[in-house]
Amino acid sequence: MEIVRCQPTIGAEIRGLDLSRPLPQADFAAVYGALLEHKVIFFRDQQMTVEQQIALGEQFGPLETNPFRPQGEGKPELQIVHVDKDNPVLSTDVWHADLTFRTKPTKFTILRCVEMPAYGGDTVWADMCAAYDGLSDALREFVTGLGAVHDFKNFRILYKGDPLRLQQMEDAFPNPTHPVVITHPETKRRVLFVNRQFTLRIVGLADDESRNLLEILYAQTSVPEYQFRLQWQPGTVAIWDNRSCQHYAVNDYYPHTRHMERVAVAGDAEPSFDAAAQPTGPYASINRVHAFEGLC
């Protein structure tokens, strides 16, 4: 097995493993460690069935279902992400971590590429640990300790004209409040945990203050130094840690077909912040050094 770093703090390719078979304990431990360190890992040329993808996901923990997305027939834990000329993108081209409108958001996502257009359809991830570290000292101090309300706001359009069903979904998924800055439960890194897709507002601020501050925080996903971009191929499998990164599916291939199949590991803890926590080990960081002070 070989782990190849793609960017300084996020993204790594893992070579030499066959994901269609259960990973031996030593290999799984190495993959899990790489996932925590690199936040996004990917594997090329994987020939897998749906059942094998589900089995892979179950090695990482119990799988969740997504109430807002099409599911595999007889396999509620499988999400079909199919886009073509008659079924365009809904909202995956907005920066987000998966399902933060849940009290316990998604832990890991495992996405397998089945069909891709000849070009386009990449996915971009942003390292939200690096995003937190990159804020000024004053802004880090201000946002740490704040809370933000999350909502399934992009999916509300699915219930346009059906207020009863919308009310049922609101009852099933009441708005949680998560810390703006969380402590990663395993690495103990600090993570900027607001996203444009699901975050509504910051608690305790006036509406305009909340909007303006959120725009500053959302903008951190667009910093190139924090990003990793994957060009998919059929047979590529990516796994990412929603507790430490966000992603954006590039919407540049309509009307061509892009077919992906997804399973996700259910969250096992509510996001929280621990002021006393220290990182469990050394980690890569980004130093944006310029030849002359004040150029950027």
N, C-alpha and C positions, 0 to 999 in steps of 0.2 A: 504494500500500500504506500502511496506517495501523496503528500499534501503539498500543493503548490499555491503559495500566496499570490493573490491577484492585485490587491491594493494594500497600502500600508496598514489600514485598520479593519477593512471589511472585504470579504469575498475570498474564497479559496476553492480550487478544484481538487477533488480527491480522485486519484487514479488507482486502478488495480483491484477494484472490488466489484463483485457481482451482486447487485441489490435484489435479484430475483430469489436469492437464497437467504435464509436467516443469517444475520451477521454473528460470527463467533464472538464470545464475550470480549476478547482482547481487541478485536477490530471495532466492535461497537463502542467500547470505551474510548478508542482513539477518534472515532467519528464524532462522538458526543463532545469530547474535549475540543475538537476542531470547530464544531458548531458554536460552542460558547465563545471561543477565542475570535473566530472570524465572522460570526453572526449570520453569514450566508455561505453555504457550501453547495457545490454542484458536482454531478457525475455525468459523464458522456456515455453514449452508446449502450444504454441499459434496455434490455429486452425484458419487459415485465408485463404480467397480466394485472388486471384490476385487483384480483385476490392477493397477488404478491405485493402490490403497492399498499394495500390495507394492512397486510401482515408486517411490512416494514414500518408503517406508522405505529402499529401496536407495540413494536419494540421500544418506542419512545414514550408510550403512555396511552391511557384510554383516549379514544377518538371522539370528537364532537360532531354534531350535525349543524348545518347552517340552515336556519328556517327560511331564509330569503332567496336561496339559490336552487336551481334544478339539481336533483339528486339521481344517482344511479339506480336503475330499476332493481328493487330488492336489496339495495345496499345504501341505506340512508347516510352512512358515514362518507360516502363518495360524492363529491361535488363535480358536476360537469360544467366546465367553463368553455362554452362553444360560442364563437363569434363568426358570423358570415354576413352576406349582403342583406339577408332578411332578419337578422338578429344582431344588431350592432351593440357595441359596448354600452353597458349601463353606467358604471361609475368607477371602474377599476383604474381609470386614468386620473385619479386624484390621490395625492399622497395619504397613506394610512398605514396603521398596524391593524391586523385583522381583528374585527369584532370587539373593539374597545367599548362598545355600548353594553357589553356584558359585565356583570359584577366581577367575574373571573374571565378576562379576555383570553383569546387563543394563545397557547404556549408556542408550539411549533407548527409550521405549515410545510407540507410536502407536495410539490407540484411537478407533474410529469407531462412532458410535451409529446403529443400524439401527432399533430399536424400543424405545420407552419406555412405561412406564405413564403414566396421566394426571397423576400427581404422585408424588413420591419418586424414589429411585434416584440421588440426587446422588453425586458423588465429592468428597472433601475431600483436599487436599494440605497438607503441613506443610513449611516451609522449615527444613532441618536445618543450614544455615549460621547462620541467625538463632538456632536452638535452641542451637548451640554458643556463640555470642556472648552469649546471655542467661544462661549459667551464671555463678556467682560465680567470681571469680579463683581462689580456692582449689580449687574443684571442677574448673575447666578444667585447672589445673595437675596435679591428681591423675589425671584420666582420660586426659590426653594421654600417649601412650606405652604404654598398656595394649592388650592384644589380647583379642578375643572370638571364641569358636567359634560357627560357624553350621551349621544343619542344615535339611533339608527336612521338619521335624517335623510341620507341618500336613498334608502329603501322605501321611504314613505310614498314615493310616486307609484309604487306597485299597488297601493290601496286607494288610489284616486277614484272617487265615486263609490267607495265601500267603507263608510265610516265605522260600521260595526266591526268589520275585520280589523281595521286599523286600531280600534279601541282594544280589541283582543290582544293584538301584538304589543300595544303600549302596556297593557296589564302584565303580559308575559316578560317584557323587558323594560322595567322602569329605569329611568335615568340614573346611572351610578355617578358618583363623584370620585374621581381618581386624583392622586397627587399630580401636579404639573411636573414635578421631578420625582422619579421613583428610584428605589434601590433595587438593582437586579438581584433576585433572590439567591443566585448561585455565584456570580462573579463579584457581587457587592459593588459594582460600578454604579455611578449615578447616571440616569437616563432621562433625557427630555421626553416626556410622555404626553404630548398633545399632538393631534393630527387634524388636518383640514377636513377629512372625510367625516369624522364622528364627534369631534369636540364642539360643544355649543358655546360655552362661555366660561369665564373664570369667576369663581365664587368670590363675592365681597368687593368686586370692582364695578364701577358704573359701566353701562353698556358700551360707551365709546372707548373707555379705558381698556375694557376687556378685548374689544375688537382690535384695537391698535396693538396691544401687547401680543395677542395671538398671531397677528400678521408678522410681527418680528420673529416669533418663535417658529411659525410655519416655514418662514423663509430659510431656515437653517437646512432644510432638506435639499435646497437648491445649490448648496455650496459644493462645487465639484470635488474638492478634496475629501468630502465625507462620503462620496458615492462609489458604487460598484455597478456596472452595467453588464448584463448577460445577454448574449445573442443565442437564442434557443435553436436547437435542432431536434427533430424527432428522436426520441430516446434519451433526451437530457432530463435529468431529475435534479431539482433544486430543493434544498431544505433551509428554512430560515427561522430565526429566533425573534418572534414578535415582541419580546420584552426589551429588545435592544436595537431594533431597526424598524424602519418603515419602507414601503415599496410603492412603485408606480409602474403600471403596465402601459407602455408607450402605444398610443392609439394612432398609428400611422399606416395602416394596411388595409383599411376598408376599400373595396368590398370583398377582399379576399378572406379566406377561411383560416382561423386559428382555433385549434381544439386542444384543450388542456384538461387534465384530470387531477383532482385535488383531494387530499385528506389532510386533516389537521388534528393535532393533539390538544385536547381540552385543557384549559387553564386550571391549575390546581391551587391557586392562591389569589387573593385580591391584591392588586398593586399597592405597595406601601413604601414609605420612606423611613430610613433609619439613619439618623444624623451621626451615629457613632460608628457605623459600618465602614470598614476599610477594604479595598480591593483584595481579593484572595491571593493574588499573585501579580507579577509584572505584566504589563500590557503595552502594545504598540500605541504610539500617539503621533499626532501631527504637529510639526513645528513650522508655521508659515513664516519663514525667515526671508527678508528682503535685503538687497545690497545696500539700500539707503533707507533710513528711517522715514516714515511718513509717505512712502509712495502709494500704499494701499490703505 
